[in-house]
Amino acid sequence: MSVLYLNISETARYAGVTNTTVYHWIELGVTRSKKRLFLTAVTIGGQYRIEEPGLNRFLDSLGGYEYVEDKSTEDESA
C-alpha cells in the first residue's frame, strides 16, 4: 500500500487552515493539555511533505476536527 504525501497547500486545504498554520504546526508545534504537539513532516527536494495518515493522527490529537472527503474531483454525472 502506498502512502499519500501532501504538500503544504494540500495539507492546509485538507485541514481547513492556512499554509502559515501548517508551517507553524511543523516548526513550532501546538500546546494541548500541557503537551507540545508537532505535525510530522519529511523534506523531499527541499519541500515539506506530510503523510496523510500522520496528518489525520495529528488532527485527531488536536480535537475538534471532522474529516470531510473532497468530492470535487469525482465525476458528478453519475
PyMOL Python script that loads the backbone (N, CA, C, O; Angstrom):
from pymol import cmd

cmd.read_pdbstr("""\
ATOM      1  N   MET A   1       0.846  -1.182   0.000  1.00  0.00           N
ATOM      2  CA  MET A   1       0.000   0.000   0.000  1.00  0.00           C
ATOM      3  C   MET A   1       0.889   1.241   0.000  1.00  0.00           C
ATOM      4  O   MET A   1       1.785   1.372   0.834  1.00  0.00           O
ATOM      5  N   SER A   2       0.638   2.132  -0.923  1.00  0.00           N
ATOM      6  CA  SER A   2       1.447   3.347  -0.988  1.00  0.00           C
ATOM      7  C   SER A   2       0.868   4.424  -0.076  1.00  0.00           C
ATOM      8  O   SER A   2      -0.337   4.478   0.172  1.00  0.00           O
ATOM      9  N   VAL A   3       1.753   5.269   0.407  1.00  0.00           N
ATOM     10  CA  VAL A   3       1.367   6.348   1.306  1.00  0.00           C
ATOM     11  C   VAL A   3       1.246   7.631   0.497  1.00  0.00           C
ATOM     12  O   VAL A   3       2.105   7.934  -0.332  1.00  0.00           O
ATOM     13  N   LEU A   4       0.181   8.381   0.738  1.00  0.00           N
ATOM     14  CA  LEU A   4      -0.033   9.652   0.064  1.00  0.00           C
ATOM     15  C   LEU A   4       0.693  10.749   0.831  1.00  0.00           C
ATOM     16  O   LEU A   4       0.459  10.938   2.025  1.00  0.00           O
ATOM     17  N   TYR A   5       1.574  11.473   0.143  1.00  0.00           N
ATOM     18  CA  TYR A   5       2.266  12.610   0.732  1.00  0.00           C
ATOM     19  C   TYR A   5       1.621  13.887   0.225  1.00  0.00           C
ATOM     20  O   TYR A   5       1.424  14.058  -0.978  1.00  0.00           O
ATOM     21  N   LEU A   6       1.295  14.778   1.143  1.00  0.00           N
ATOM     22  CA  LEU A   6       0.682  16.058   0.803  1.00  0.00           C
ATOM     23  C   LEU A   6       1.708  17.174   0.926  1.00  0.00           C
ATOM     24  O   LEU A   6       2.561  17.139   1.814  1.00  0.00           O
ATOM     25  N   ASN A   7       1.633  18.167   0.039  1.00  0.00           N
ATOM     26  CA  ASN A   7       2.486  19.342   0.209  1.00  0.00           C
ATOM     27  C   ASN A   7       1.799  20.300   1.184  1.00  0.00           C
ATOM     28  O   ASN A   7       0.723  19.996   1.699  1.00  0.00           O
ATOM     29  N   ILE A   8       2.407  21.434   1.433  1.00  0.00           N
ATOM     30  CA  ILE A   8       1.869  22.375   2.418  1.00  0.00           C
ATOM     31  C   ILE A   8       0.474  22.856   2.026  1.00  0.00           C
ATOM     32  O   ILE A   8      -0.430  22.868   2.861  1.00  0.00           O
ATOM     33  N   SER A   9       0.291  23.250   0.774  1.00  0.00           N
ATOM     34  CA  SER A   9      -1.017  23.754   0.325  1.00  0.00           C
ATOM     35  C   SER A   9      -2.099  22.688   0.424  1.00  0.00           C
ATOM     36  O   SER A   9      -3.213  22.972   0.862  1.00  0.00           O
ATOM     37  N   GLU A  10      -1.778  21.471   0.021  1.00  0.00           N
ATOM     38  CA  GLU A  10      -2.743  20.373   0.102  1.00  0.00           C
ATOM     39  C   GLU A  10      -3.092  20.069   1.553  1.00  0.00           C
ATOM     40  O   GLU A  10      -4.249  19.804   1.878  1.00  0.00           O
ATOM     41  N   THR A  11      -2.091  20.109   2.418  1.00  0.00           N
ATOM     42  CA  THR A  11      -2.315  19.871   3.844  1.00  0.00           C
ATOM     43  C   THR A  11      -3.219  20.943   4.430  1.00  0.00           C
ATOM     44  O   THR A  11      -4.143  20.637   5.184  1.00  0.00           O
ATOM     45  N   ALA A  12      -2.957  22.200   4.086  1.00  0.00           N
ATOM     46  CA  ALA A  12      -3.769  23.316   4.583  1.00  0.00           C
ATOM     47  C   ALA A  12      -5.216  23.176   4.123  1.00  0.00           C
ATOM     48  O   ALA A  12      -6.142  23.358   4.913  1.00  0.00           O
ATOM     49  N   ARG A  13      -5.407  22.860   2.871  1.00  0.00           N
ATOM     50  CA  ARG A  13      -6.758  22.697   2.320  1.00  0.00           C
ATOM     51  C   ARG A  13      -7.469  21.531   3.013  1.00  0.00           C
ATOM     52  O   ARG A  13      -8.643  21.640   3.368  1.00  0.00           O
ATOM     53  N   TYR A  14      -6.769  20.431   3.201  1.00  0.00           N
ATOM     54  CA  TYR A  14      -7.320  19.237   3.851  1.00  0.00           C
ATOM     55  C   TYR A  14      -7.776  19.548   5.281  1.00  0.00           C
ATOM     56  O   TYR A  14      -8.830  19.093   5.726  1.00  0.00           O
ATOM     57  N   ALA A  15      -6.952  20.337   5.990  1.00  0.00           N
ATOM     58  CA  ALA A  15      -7.240  20.642   7.393  1.00  0.00           C
ATOM     59  C   ALA A  15      -8.121  21.877   7.560  1.00  0.00           C
ATOM     60  O   ALA A  15      -8.610  22.143   8.658  1.00  0.00           O
ATOM     61  N   GLY A  16      -8.328  22.636   6.479  1.00  0.00           N
ATOM     62  CA  GLY A  16      -9.150  23.841   6.566  1.00  0.00           C
ATOM     63  C   GLY A  16      -8.453  24.991   7.267  1.00  0.00           C
ATOM     64  O   GLY A  16      -9.089  25.787   7.958  1.00  0.00           O
ATOM     65  N   VAL A  17      -7.135  25.077   7.085  1.00  0.00           N
ATOM     66  CA  VAL A  17      -6.341  26.139   7.711  1.00  0.00           C
ATOM     67  C   VAL A  17      -5.471  26.794   6.636  1.00  0.00           C
ATOM     68  O   VAL A  17      -5.526  26.410   5.468  1.00  0.00           O
ATOM     69  N   THR A  18      -4.672  27.780   7.035  1.00  0.00           N
ATOM     70  CA  THR A  18      -3.780  28.456   6.098  1.00  0.00           C
ATOM     71  C   THR A  18      -2.442  27.727   6.005  1.00  0.00           C
ATOM     72  O   THR A  18      -2.101  26.910   6.860  1.00  0.00           O
ATOM     73  N   ASN A  19      -1.694  28.040   4.947  1.00  0.00           N
ATOM     74  CA  ASN A  19      -0.345  27.486   4.806  1.00  0.00           C
ATOM     75  C   ASN A  19       0.516  27.867   6.002  1.00  0.00           C
ATOM     76  O   ASN A  19       1.299  27.052   6.489  1.00  0.00           O
ATOM     77  N   THR A  20       0.375  29.098   6.478  1.00  0.00           N
ATOM     78  CA  THR A  20       1.152  29.572   7.629  1.00  0.00           C
ATOM     79  C   THR A  20       0.893  28.712   8.855  1.00  0.00           C
ATOM     80  O   THR A  20       1.820  28.401   9.602  1.00  0.00           O
ATOM     81  N   THR A  21      -0.352  28.327   9.067  1.00  0.00           N
ATOM     82  CA  THR A  21      -0.690  27.465  10.207  1.00  0.00           C
ATOM     83  C   THR A  21       0.005  26.117  10.091  1.00  0.00           C
ATOM     84  O   THR A  21       0.496  25.589  11.089  1.00  0.00           O
ATOM     85  N   VAL A  22       0.054  25.556   8.896  1.00  0.00           N
ATOM     86  CA  VAL A  22       0.724  24.263   8.698  1.00  0.00           C
ATOM     87  C   VAL A  22       2.210  24.392   9.017  1.00  0.00           C
ATOM     88  O   VAL A  22       2.769  23.538   9.706  1.00  0.00           O
ATOM     89  N   TYR A  23       2.859  25.456   8.523  1.00  0.00           N
ATOM     90  CA  TYR A  23       4.272  25.680   8.859  1.00  0.00           C
ATOM     91  C   TYR A  23       4.446  25.798  10.373  1.00  0.00           C
ATOM     92  O   TYR A  23       5.400  25.258  10.933  1.00  0.00           O
ATOM     93  N   HIS A  24       3.540  26.493  11.026  1.00  0.00           N
ATOM     94  CA  HIS A  24       3.588  26.653  12.483  1.00  0.00           C
ATOM     95  C   HIS A  24       3.492  25.287  13.163  1.00  0.00           C
ATOM     96  O   HIS A  24       4.264  25.000  14.078  1.00  0.00           O
ATOM     97  N   TRP A  25       2.561  24.448  12.731  1.00  0.00           N
ATOM     98  CA  TRP A  25       2.402  23.110  13.308  1.00  0.00           C
ATOM     99  C   TRP A  25       3.679  22.297  13.166  1.00  0.00           C
ATOM    100  O   TRP A  25       4.042  21.552  14.077  1.00  0.00           O
ATOM    101  N   ILE A  26       4.368  22.427  12.034  1.00  0.00           N
ATOM    102  CA  ILE A  26       5.589  21.657  11.781  1.00  0.00           C
ATOM    103  C   ILE A  26       6.759  22.204  12.592  1.00  0.00           C
ATOM    104  O   ILE A  26       7.473  21.442  13.244  1.00  0.00           O
ATOM    105  N   GLU A  27       6.956  23.505  12.554  1.00  0.00           N
ATOM    106  CA  GLU A  27       8.165  24.114  13.120  1.00  0.00           C
ATOM    107  C   GLU A  27       8.047  24.497  14.592  1.00  0.00           C
ATOM    108  O   GLU A  27       9.026  24.403  15.332  1.00  0.00           O
ATOM    109  N   LEU A  28       6.865  24.928  15.027  1.00  0.00           N
ATOM    110  CA  LEU A  28       6.704  25.402  16.405  1.00  0.00           C
ATOM    111  C   LEU A  28       5.809  24.514  17.252  1.00  0.00           C
ATOM    112  O   LEU A  28       5.907  24.516  18.479  1.00  0.00           O
ATOM    113  N   GLY A  29       4.949  23.765  16.609  1.00  0.00           N
ATOM    114  CA  GLY A  29       4.043  22.891  17.338  1.00  0.00           C
ATOM    115  C   GLY A  29       2.856  23.637  17.917  1.00  0.00           C
ATOM    116  O   GLY A  29       2.693  24.841  17.722  1.00  0.00           O
ATOM    117  N   VAL A  30       2.031  22.885  18.634  1.00  0.00           N
ATOM    118  CA  VAL A  30       0.826  23.403  19.263  1.00  0.00           C
ATOM    119  C   VAL A  30       0.779  22.823  20.665  1.00  0.00           C
ATOM    120  O   VAL A  30       1.097  21.649  20.858  1.00  0.00           O
ATOM    121  N   THR A  31       0.391  23.621  21.643  1.00  0.00           N
ATOM    122  CA  THR A  31       0.279  23.128  23.012  1.00  0.00           C
ATOM    123  C   THR A  31      -1.156  22.690  23.280  1.00  0.00           C
ATOM    124  O   THR A  31      -2.098  23.464  23.106  1.00  0.00           O
ATOM    125  N   ARG A  32      -1.307  21.446  23.705  1.00  0.00           N
ATOM    126  CA  ARG A  32      -2.598  20.884  24.092  1.00  0.00           C
ATOM    127  C   ARG A  32      -2.387  20.088  25.368  1.00  0.00           C
ATOM    128  O   ARG A  32      -1.498  19.240  25.436  1.00  0.00           O
ATOM    129  N   SER A  33      -3.196  20.357  26.374  1.00  0.00           N
ATOM    130  CA  SER A  33      -3.127  19.629  27.648  1.00  0.00           C
ATOM    131  C   SER A  33      -1.702  19.586  28.181  1.00  0.00           C
ATOM    132  O   SER A  33      -1.218  18.537  28.605  1.00  0.00           O
ATOM    133  N   LYS A  34      -1.039  20.731  28.157  1.00  0.00           N
ATOM    134  CA  LYS A  34       0.325  20.893  28.667  1.00  0.00           C
ATOM    135  C   LYS A  34       1.357  20.074  27.898  1.00  0.00           C
ATOM    136  O   LYS A  34       2.455  19.835  28.402  1.00  0.00           O
ATOM    137  N   LYS A  35       1.021  19.647  26.696  1.00  0.00           N
ATOM    138  CA  LYS A  35       1.963  18.912  25.848  1.00  0.00           C
ATOM    139  C   LYS A  35       2.142  19.668  24.541  1.00  0.00           C
ATOM    140  O   LYS A  35       1.198  20.262  24.019  1.00  0.00           O
ATOM    141  N   ARG A  36       3.349  19.640  24.022  1.00  0.00           N
ATOM    142  CA  ARG A  36       3.640  20.267  22.732  1.00  0.00           C
ATOM    143  C   ARG A  36       3.508  19.199  21.652  1.00  0.00           C
ATOM    144  O   ARG A  36       4.197  18.180  21.693  1.00  0.00           O
ATOM    145  N   LEU A  37       2.630  19.434  20.695  1.00  0.00           N
ATOM    146  CA  LEU A  37       2.391  18.510  19.594  1.00  0.00           C
ATOM    147  C   LEU A  37       2.938  19.108  18.307  1.00  0.00           C
ATOM    148  O   LEU A  37       2.742  20.292  18.034  1.00  0.00           O
ATOM    149  N   PHE A  38       3.623  18.292  17.519  1.00  0.00           N
ATOM    150  CA  PHE A  38       4.182  18.734  16.242  1.00  0.00           C
ATOM    151  C   PHE A  38       3.605  17.888  15.116  1.00  0.00           C
ATOM    152  O   PHE A  38       3.382  16.688  15.274  1.00  0.00           O
ATOM    153  N   LEU A  39       3.369  18.525  13.988  1.00  0.00           N
ATOM    154  CA  LEU A  39       2.983  17.799  12.788  1.00  0.00           C
ATOM    155  C   LEU A  39       4.257  17.248  12.161  1.00  0.00           C
ATOM    156  O   LEU A  39       5.167  18.007  11.826  1.00  0.00           O
ATOM    157  N   THR A  40       4.321  15.941  12.003  1.00  0.00           N
ATOM    158  CA  THR A  40       5.499  15.303  11.430  1.00  0.00           C
ATOM    159  C   THR A  40       5.524  15.511   9.923  1.00  0.00           C
ATOM    160  O   THR A  40       4.534  15.282   9.227  1.00  0.00           O
ATOM    161  N   ALA A  41       6.676  15.950   9.440  1.00  0.00           N
ATOM    162  CA  ALA A  41       6.852  16.170   8.001  1.00  0.00           C
ATOM    163  C   ALA A  41       8.236  15.699   7.597  1.00  0.00           C
ATOM    164  O   ALA A  41       9.167  15.698   8.402  1.00  0.00           O
ATOM    165  N   VAL A  42       8.358  15.304   6.356  1.00  0.00           N
ATOM    166  CA  VAL A  42       9.657  14.965   5.786  1.00  0.00           C
ATOM    167  C   VAL A  42       9.975  16.010   4.727  1.00  0.00           C
ATOM    168  O   VAL A  42       9.082  16.683   4.211  1.00  0.00           O
ATOM    169  N   THR A  43      11.247  16.135   4.414  1.00  0.00           N
ATOM    170  CA  THR A  43      11.661  17.059   3.369  1.00  0.00           C
ATOM    171  C   THR A  43      12.057  16.255   2.141  1.00  0.00           C
ATOM    172  O   THR A  43      12.950  15.409   2.197  1.00  0.00           O
ATOM    173  N   ILE A  44      11.391  16.528   1.047  1.00  0.00           N
ATOM    174  CA  ILE A  44      11.695  15.881  -0.229  1.00  0.00           C
ATOM    175  C   ILE A  44      11.962  16.990  -1.235  1.00  0.00           C
ATOM    176  O   ILE A  44      11.087  17.809  -1.514  1.00  0.00           O
ATOM    177  N   GLY A  45      13.167  17.012  -1.773  1.00  0.00           N
ATOM    178  CA  GLY A  45      13.523  18.051  -2.730  1.00  0.00           C
ATOM    179  C   GLY A  45      13.453  19.443  -2.137  1.00  0.00           C
ATOM    180  O   GLY A  45      13.134  20.404  -2.838  1.00  0.00           O
ATOM    181  N   GLY A  46      13.750  19.561  -0.844  1.00  0.00           N
ATOM    182  CA  GLY A  46      13.730  20.856  -0.181  1.00  0.00           C
ATOM    183  C   GLY A  46      12.340  21.350   0.193  1.00  0.00           C
ATOM    184  O   GLY A  46      12.194  22.483   0.652  1.00  0.00           O
ATOM    185  N   GLN A  47      11.326  20.529   0.006  1.00  0.00           N
ATOM    186  CA  GLN A  47       9.945  20.903   0.309  1.00  0.00           C
ATOM    187  C   GLN A  47       9.377  19.958   1.363  1.00  0.00           C
ATOM    188  O   GLN A  47       9.639  18.756   1.338  1.00  0.00           O
ATOM    189  N   TYR A  48       8.597  20.516   2.289  1.00  0.00           N
ATOM    190  CA  TYR A  48       7.929  19.677   3.278  1.00  0.00           C
ATOM    191  C   TYR A  48       6.878  18.809   2.597  1.00  0.00           C
ATOM    192  O   TYR A  48       6.180  19.244   1.681  1.00  0.00           O
ATOM    193  N   ARG A  49       6.786  17.567   3.073  1.00  0.00           N
ATOM    194  CA  ARG A  49       5.732  16.645   2.657  1.00  0.00           C
ATOM    195  C   ARG A  49       5.185  15.985   3.918  1.00  0.00           C
ATOM    196  O   ARG A  49       5.941  15.613   4.815  1.00  0.00           O
ATOM    197  N   ILE A  50       3.869  15.846   3.976  1.00  0.00           N
ATOM    198  CA  ILE A  50       3.196  15.305   5.147  1.00  0.00           C
ATOM    199  C   ILE A  50       2.435  14.055   4.724  1.00  0.00           C
ATOM    200  O   ILE A  50       1.677  14.080   3.754  1.00  0.00           O
ATOM    201  N   GLU A  51       2.640  12.958   5.459  1.00  0.00           N
ATOM    202  CA  GLU A  51       1.897  11.724   5.188  1.00  0.00           C
ATOM    203  C   GLU A  51       0.456  11.919   5.646  1.00  0.00           C
ATOM    204  O   GLU A  51       0.211  12.417   6.745  1.00  0.00           O
ATOM    205  N   GLU A  52      -0.497  11.525   4.802  1.00  0.00           N
ATOM    206  CA  GLU A  52      -1.907  11.695   5.149  1.00  0.00           C
ATOM    207  C   GLU A  52      -2.284  10.995   6.459  1.00  0.00           C
ATOM    208  O   GLU A  52      -2.984  11.599   7.272  1.00  0.00           O
ATOM    209  N   PRO A  53      -1.849   9.736   6.706  1.00  0.00           N
ATOM    210  CA  PRO A  53      -2.193   9.109   7.991  1.00  0.00           C
ATOM    211  C   PRO A  53      -1.635   9.882   9.193  1.00  0.00           C
ATOM    212  O   PRO A  53      -2.293   9.976  10.229  1.00  0.00           O
ATOM    213  N   GLY A  54      -0.428  10.433   9.056  1.00  0.00           N
ATOM    214  CA  GLY A  54       0.158  11.230  10.131  1.00  0.00           C
ATOM    215  C   GLY A  54      -0.614  12.512  10.364  1.00  0.00           C
ATOM    216  O   GLY A  54      -0.768  12.949  11.505  1.00  0.00           O
ATOM    217  N   LEU A  55      -1.099  13.119   9.293  1.00  0.00           N
ATOM    218  CA  LEU A  55      -1.916  14.325   9.415  1.00  0.00           C
ATOM    219  C   LEU A  55      -3.214  14.009  10.143  1.00  0.00           C
ATOM    220  O   LEU A  55      -3.640  14.770  11.012  1.00  0.00           O
ATOM    221  N   ASN A  56      -3.842  12.896   9.796  1.00  0.00           N
ATOM    222  CA  ASN A  56      -5.081  12.505  10.482  1.00  0.00           C
ATOM    223  C   ASN A  56      -4.849  12.291  11.972  1.00  0.00           C
ATOM    224  O   ASN A  56      -5.663  12.715  12.794  1.00  0.00           O
ATOM    225  N   ARG A  57      -3.744  11.636  12.328  1.00  0.00           N
ATOM    226  CA  ARG A  57      -3.430  11.426  13.754  1.00  0.00           C
ATOM    227  C   ARG A  57      -3.205  12.761  14.454  1.00  0.00           C
ATOM    228  O   ARG A  57      -3.680  12.966  15.571  1.00  0.00           O
ATOM    229  N   PHE A  58      -2.481  13.671  13.799  1.00  0.00           N
ATOM    230  CA  PHE A  58      -2.219  14.984  14.381  1.00  0.00           C
ATOM    231  C   PHE A  58      -3.528  15.740  14.603  1.00  0.00           C
ATOM    232  O   PHE A  58      -3.745  16.301  15.677  1.00  0.00           O
ATOM    233  N   LEU A  59      -4.394  15.758  13.600  1.00  0.00           N
ATOM    234  CA  LEU A  59      -5.672  16.462  13.734  1.00  0.00           C
ATOM    235  C   LEU A  59      -6.535  15.828  14.815  1.00  0.00           C
ATOM    236  O   LEU A  59      -7.214  16.536  15.558  1.00  0.00           O
ATOM    237  N   ASP A  60      -6.517  14.497  14.912  1.00  0.00           N
ATOM    238  CA  ASP A  60      -7.249  13.816  15.985  1.00  0.00           C
ATOM    239  C   ASP A  60      -6.742  14.253  17.348  1.00  0.00           C
ATOM    240  O   ASP A  60      -7.532  14.453  18.270  1.00  0.00           O
ATOM    241  N   SER A  61      -5.430  14.404  17.482  1.00  0.00           N
ATOM    242  CA  SER A  61      -4.851  14.790  18.768  1.00  0.00           C
ATOM    243  C   SER A  61      -5.212  16.226  19.130  1.00  0.00           C
ATOM    244  O   SER A  61      -5.264  16.572  20.311  1.00  0.00           O
ATOM    245  N   LEU A  62      -5.464  17.069  18.124  1.00  0.00           N
ATOM    246  CA  LEU A  62      -5.898  18.439  18.401  1.00  0.00           C
ATOM    247  C   LEU A  62      -7.348  18.478  18.844  1.00  0.00           C
ATOM    248  O   LEU A  62      -7.745  19.348  19.619  1.00  0.00           O
ATOM    249  N   GLY A  63      -8.136  17.535  18.351  1.00  0.00           N
ATOM    250  CA  GLY A  63      -9.558  17.500  18.668  1.00  0.00           C
ATOM    251  C   GLY A  63     -10.326  18.541  17.872  1.00  0.00           C
ATOM    252  O   GLY A  63      -9.754  19.512  17.377  1.00  0.00           O
ATOM    253  N   GLY A  64     -11.618  18.328  17.757  1.00  0.00           N
ATOM    254  CA  GLY A  64     -12.474  19.291  17.095  1.00  0.00           C
ATOM    255  C   GLY A  64     -12.420  19.278  15.584  1.00  0.00           C
ATOM    256  O   GLY A  64     -12.997  20.154  14.940  1.00  0.00           O
ATOM    257  N   TYR A  65     -11.736  18.298  14.999  1.00  0.00           N
ATOM    258  CA  TYR A  65     -11.676  18.223  13.539  1.00  0.00           C
ATOM    259  C   TYR A  65     -12.569  17.105  13.044  1.00  0.00           C
ATOM    260  O   TYR A  65     -12.582  16.007  13.600  1.00  0.00           O
ATOM    261  N   GLU A  66     -13.312  17.398  11.995  1.00  0.00           N
ATOM    262  CA  GLU A  66     -14.143  16.407  11.343  1.00  0.00           C
ATOM    263  C   GLU A  66     -13.651  16.286   9.919  1.00  0.00           C
ATOM    264  O   GLU A  66     -13.478  17.299   9.241  1.00  0.00           O
ATOM    265  N   TYR A  67     -13.424  15.082   9.453  1.00  0.00           N
ATOM    266  CA  TYR A  67     -12.915  14.894   8.104  1.00  0.00           C
ATOM    267  C   TYR A  67     -14.068  14.854   7.118  1.00  0.00           C
ATOM    268  O   TYR A  67     -15.042  14.125   7.305  1.00  0.00           O
ATOM    269  N   VAL A  68     -13.942  15.637   6.084  1.00  0.00           N
ATOM    270  CA  VAL A  68     -14.934  15.648   5.019  1.00  0.00           C
ATOM    271  C   VAL A  68     -14.198  15.308   3.745  1.00  0.00           C
ATOM    272  O   VAL A  68     -13.264  16.010   3.354  1.00  0.00           O
ATOM    273  N   GLU A  69     -14.614  14.230   3.092  1.00  0.00           N
ATOM    274  CA  GLU A  69     -13.962  13.835   1.845  1.00  0.00           C
ATOM    275  C   GLU A  69     -14.218  14.883   0.789  1.00  0.00           C
ATOM    276  O   GLU A  69     -15.336  15.379   0.649  1.00  0.00           O
ATOM    277  N   ASP A  70     -13.180  15.219   0.046  1.00  0.00           N
ATOM    278  CA  ASP A  70     -13.300  16.177  -1.047  1.00  0.00           C
ATOM    279  C   ASP A  70     -13.851  15.438  -2.258  1.00  0.00           C
ATOM    280  O   ASP A  70     -13.149  14.648  -2.890  1.00  0.00           O
ATOM    281  N   LYS A  71     -15.093  15.696  -2.570  1.00  0.00           N
ATOM    282  CA  LYS A  71     -15.749  15.016  -3.687  1.00  0.00           C
ATOM    283  C   LYS A  71     -15.667  15.840  -4.966  1.00  0.00           C
ATOM    284  O   LYS A  71     -16.223  15.439  -5.988  1.00  0.00           O
ATOM    285  N   SER A  72     -14.987  16.977  -4.931  1.00  0.00           N
ATOM    286  CA  SER A  72     -14.948  17.872  -6.085  1.00  0.00           C
ATOM    287  C   SER A  72     -14.248  17.256  -7.286  1.00  0.00           C
ATOM    288  O   SER A  72     -14.477  17.686  -8.416  1.00  0.00           O
ATOM    289  N   THR A  73     -13.404  16.263  -7.067  1.00  0.00           N
ATOM    290  CA  THR A  73     -12.691  15.650  -8.189  1.00  0.00           C
ATOM    291  C   THR A  73     -13.436  14.450  -8.762  1.00  0.00           C
ATOM    292  O   THR A  73     -13.028  13.894  -9.782  1.00  0.00           O
ATOM    293  N   GLU A  74     -14.525  14.050  -8.112  1.00  0.00           N
ATOM    294  CA  GLU A  74     -15.290  12.913  -8.598  1.00  0.00           C
ATOM    295  C   GLU A  74     -16.226  13.347  -9.719  1.00  0.00           C
ATOM    296  O   GLU A  74     -16.628  14.508  -9.793  1.00  0.00           O
ATOM    297  N   ASP A  75     -16.561  12.418 -10.572  1.00  0.00           N
ATOM    298  CA  ASP A  75     -17.479  12.684 -11.672  1.00  0.00           C
ATOM    299  C   ASP A  75     -18.883  12.883 -11.119  1.00  0.00           C
ATOM    300  O   ASP A  75     -19.438  11.986 -10.485  1.00  0.00           O
ATOM    301  N   GLU A  76     -19.455  14.052 -11.358  1.00  0.00           N
ATOM    302  CA  GLU A  76     -20.773  14.365 -10.815  1.00  0.00           C
ATOM    303  C   GLU A  76     -21.904  13.902 -11.727  1.00  0.00           C
ATOM    304  O   GLU A  76     -23.073  14.089 -11.387  1.00  0.00           O
ATOM    305  N   SER A  77     -21.593  13.309 -12.863  1.00  0.00           N
ATOM    306  CA  SER A  77     -22.635  12.880 -13.792  1.00  0.00           C
ATOM    307  C   SER A  77     -23.241  11.531 -13.423  1.00  0.00           C
ATOM    308  O   SER A  77     -24.204  11.087 -14.048  1.00  0.00           O
ATOM    309  N   ALA A  78     -22.681  10.884 -12.413  1.00  0.00           N
ATOM    310  CA  ALA A  78     -23.159   9.549 -12.015  1.00  0.00           C
ATOM    311  C   ALA A  78     -24.473   9.614 -11.286  1.00  0.00           C
ATOM    312  O   ALA A  78     -25.008   8.580 -10.886  1.00  0.00           O
TER     313      ALA A  78
END
""", "prot")
cmd.dss("prot")
cmd.show_as("cartoon", "prot")
cmd.util.cbc("prot")
cmd.orient("prot")
